[in-house]
Amino acid sequence: MTLANAVKNSAYAMGFDLACVSSALPLEKDRERYADWKSKGHAGELKYMVREEPRRWVPQDLLPEAKSVITFAVNFFSGAKRMEPKRGYGRVARYAWGKDYHEVIKIRLEEWVKGLPGIAGREVKTKILVDSGPLLERAFAHKGGMGFVGKNTLIISKKLGSFIFLCEVLTDLELEADVFMEDETKDACGSCKECMADCPTNALVAPRQLDARKCISFWTIENKGEIPLEMRPGIGDWIFGCDICQEVCPYNGLSKQSQWKDFLPEAGAGPYMNLLEVLAIPSDEEFRKRFAGTPILRSKRFGLQRNAIVVAANQKFAEAAPLLKTISLNPQEPLLQSHALWALQQLS
């Protein structure tokens, strides 16, 4: 057994669903794609996505001794293939149903790394990344043969679909890279454009090109200010994130129930949030207490309530009017006040 295979087998034994190895050489072609994406302004207000240093295509900027990139995938799929709207409730993107994957996976990876010297027969230098470092992780996953990049811009595994978390360990071990043979004359998505056609805000401006300025996930999670008027109808009933471009993807017919209990609905916020309950959260402290350990904290209380206001208006959910009126009369939170005034106009 090669050292690379021993490393991957230990990852499977630790519960990771997929693992692949690629060289840590800089990715020049992907650097060009990344530069083109930035030049078109598609990063929008995601300032952390356009920082010049460290260079996302150069692993050595993160670990100078890096010779290999080990990419892991964790399946987080659970529940029905597609979640339908429920009046009075906002839908939550599937990745946020359970615990915060950053912390859950990091703990597991740290434990895995402790065993690496025993496999390699020497001390090993490593750098752990769980969607927390500037690395073109989809490019390295693709290079290692974990999957292909779909028209929805996501890594799609032909074993599990796209409902997977990616994470990496950079290492000074010179491991045999996985060989990935790809026919560049063929598109793995074929003629399918379901993700592009079904995106309600037209965020997928071309195959494999996402404009964050039009993305529901950006406006409901990353955005800390006002949701523009023209974007609000397209948000529909999504209170946190969006899964449409994955739900309609035929490859996600391959999705299997996750074996990671931390990512199942009962471990966190679940697939739906009651709009009245969200609008009634009285303080930041209560918000943090209710959603402790989950990705929902990322939106902060005002962001989640802002989203709930938009969803209530889109659903014509008149039962929310009393709470919306109370919010509209509170000058202490002008962002929520302005959204609530708009929502009351929609309801009337």
N, C-alpha and C positions, 0 to 999 in steps of 0.2 A: 504494500500500500504506500502511495506517495504521501509526503508530508501534507500536501494540499488536501488530499482526500481524508486524511486523519483529522485535519482541522475542520473540514466540513461535517464529517461524521460526528464530531464532538458537539458541533452546533445543533445538529438534529437531535442528539441525545439531550441537549439542554432545552429543547422544545421549539426551536426556531423552525419555521415551515420551509424556507428555502435558503440556500447559501450558495454564493459563487465567488470566484476569485478572478481579479483582473490585475494587470500590471499598473503600477502607480505612475507610469509615464504621463506627462501632461497631455491633455486632450485638445489638440489644436483645432480639429474640425468643430468640436463642440464649443470651443472658445469663439469661433466665428459666428455660430448660431446664436450664442448668448449675446454677443456684441450687436448682432442684427436686432434681436428682441429688445435690447435696451434702447437702441437708436430710434426705434419706432415709438418709444414712449409707453410700451405695453406694461412696464412695471408700475406705472401710475405713482401712487404715494408710497409704494413699498420701498422705502429708501434703503433698507438693509439689503435689498436684492441688487442694488446697483453700485455698492461700494467697490472701490478699485482694489483694495487690499484687505485680506489676502485674496489671491487670485483663485477663483472657484474651480478652475480647471487644472490647478497645480497642487496635488496633495502635499508636496514638500513644503508649501507655505504653512501647512498645519503641523506636519511632522517632518522635519528636515531629513530624517533617515528613512522615510517611507519608500518601500520597494514594492509593496503589494497592497491592494484594497480588497478587503473581504466584505462583501455586501450580504446582508441578511434581510429576509422578508418575514413579516409576521402577519398572518391572516387575521383580520378583525371582523369578518363578515358574520352576521347573525340575523335571524329573523326572515321575514318574507323577502321575496326578490324585489318587490317595489312597494314602498310605503305610500298609501293613499292619504289625501287630505282629510282632516277631521275638523268640523266646524267648532270654533272655540279653542282650538289647539294650534300650536305652531310646530312644524316639523324640524327635527334636529338631524344634521348630517351624521351618517352612520359612524364615522370615526370618533364622534364625541358622545356616543351612547354610554360608554363605560368610564373607566378611569383614564387619567391623563397618560397617554402612551409614552411621552417623554420620560416620565419617572419610572413607569412600570418596566419598559424595555431597558432603560439605562441600568437598573438594578440587576437585571438578568445578564446583560452584557458584561458588567463589571465582574460578576461571578464567573462568567465564561472566560474572561481574560485571565483570571487567576490561574486557570488550568493550562493556559497556553505554554508556559515554560516547560511543563511536564511533557507536553506533546512534542515540542521542538527540541528538547534536550539542552536548552540554554535560556538565559534571561532574554526577554523580548521587549522591545520598545513598541508602545502602542498609543493610539489616539482613538477614543470612542466618540462617535457622532450619532446622535439620535435626532435627526432633523433640527440640529442646533448649531451646526457649523456651516461655513460658506464652502460648500462642495457641490459640484454638479452630480448629485447622487444618482439621478435617473440615467445619466450618461454612463456612469461606471457600472450600474446595474445592467444596462443594455450591453455594454462591452463584455461583461462577464457572462452573458447569455441567460440572465434571469428572465428576460422578457423583451418585448419590443415596445417602442413608444407609440401609443395609439393616437388617433386624430384628436382625442380629448386631452392630449399632452401627458397622459399618465402612463406609467409602466404597466403593461398588461402581461401577466404570466399565462402561458397556455395550459398551466396546471391549476391555477387558482383564480384567474381573472385579475381585476385591478383593486379589489378591496384589501390592499396589503400596505402595511407600514414598512418603509425602508430604513435601514440603519447600517452603519459601517464601522469597521475597525481598520484603521491604517496601521501598518506594521512594517518593521524593518526585516521581517522574514521574506526571503525571495522565493515565493511559492509558484508552483506551476500554474499558469493562468488557464482558465477554462476556455476551450476553443468554441467560438460561436460563429457558425457559418450562416451568413445571411445573403439572400439573393436581393441585392439592392434594386433590381429592376422590378421587383414585385412589392406591393404594399400589403402588409399583413392584415390591414383593415379591409382590403379589397375595395369595392365600390361603396361600402357602407358609410353613410354620413349621419347616422341617427343622432349622435351626440351634438353635432353642429346644428341639425335641423330642430332639435327639441330644446336647445338652450333658449330660455325665454328672453334673455337680454342680449343675445347674439355675441356673447363674449368670445366664442371660438371664431375668430375673424377669418381664419383659413385653417386647413388641416395642420395640426400640431402647433398652432399659434394662438395663445390665450392672451387677450387684452384684459389685464386685471382691473382696468377702469370700468369694465362692464360686468365684472364677475360678482354674482350674488354672495359668494363666500367672502370676497374682499369687503363688500359693503356691510355685511352682517357680523364679521369677526374682526378684521384688521382695522377697519375705519373707526376712528374715535370721534368723528364729528357728525355733521348732518348728512342724511341720505338725500341726494338730489331728488327733486320732484319727479323728474323723468325716469328715475330708476325704481321708484317705489312700486308701481303696478307689477313690474316684472319679478319682484321679490316674491310675490304670491304669498304662500303660507310658510316660507322658510324663516324660522326664527333664529337659527344658528347654522350657518354654512349652507351647502346645497349638494345634492347627490345626482341630479338629473343626468349629467353626462356619463355617469357610471351606471345608473339604473337602466338606461336604454341600450347599453352596450351588449351585444350578443355574447361576447366572451364571458360576461359575468353570469351566464348560465352555468359556468364551471364552479361558481362560488360554493364553498362548503362551510359548515358551521365551525367557527373558531374554537380551538381547544384552550384558548387563554381566557379563563373565567373573568379576569379583570376587564375585558372588553365587551362582555355581555350586558344587555340592557339593565339587568337588576343590579349591576355594580355601580351605576351612575345615574345620569339624567334620563336615560331611555330615549325612545324615538320621538316622543311628543312632549310638549310643555303646555300646561293649562294657561291660557292667556290671562285669565283673571288672577290666578295665583302669582304670575310673574309681575303683572302691573301693581299688585298689592305689596310687593316686597318693600318693607319700610326703610331699610338702611343698607349701606355698604357692608356693615358687619353681618347682618342677617343673610345677605347675598353670599358672602364668603363662607359662612357657616353651612348654608344649604348646598353649595356646589363645591365644597372642599375636595381637592384631589381629582377634579374633573377638568376637561378642556374648557368648560363653560366659563371658567374664571377669566379666560382670555378676553372676553367681550366686556367685562366689568358690568356692574349693575346698570349703569345708565345706558350702556350699549344694548344689553338684553331687553331692557324696558323700551328703548327706542324701537327695537325690532318688533317687539310685541305690539306696539302701537300701530306700526305699518301693517302687520299681519291682520290686526283687528279691523283696520280700515279696508283692506283688500277683501276680507271675508264679509264685509258689511255686518260685523258682529255687534249688533246694537246693545247686547248685554254688557258690553264694556264701557258704554257711554258714561255711567256715573263715575267710574274710576278715571276715565279720560278727562272728564270735567274737572275733577279734583286736581289732576296733574296740570291741566291748562291754567289753573288759577295759582300755581306755585311759581313765583318769579325767581325763586332760589335756584331753579334748574332750567334755564332758558332753552337749552337744547330739547329737553323732553317737553317743555311747555309749547314750543313751536310745532313739534310733531303732533302733539295731542290736539292742538287747535285745528291743524290740517285734517286730522282723522275725524274729528267731530263734524267738520264740513262734509267729508265723504259720507258719513253715516246719515247726514240730514238730506 
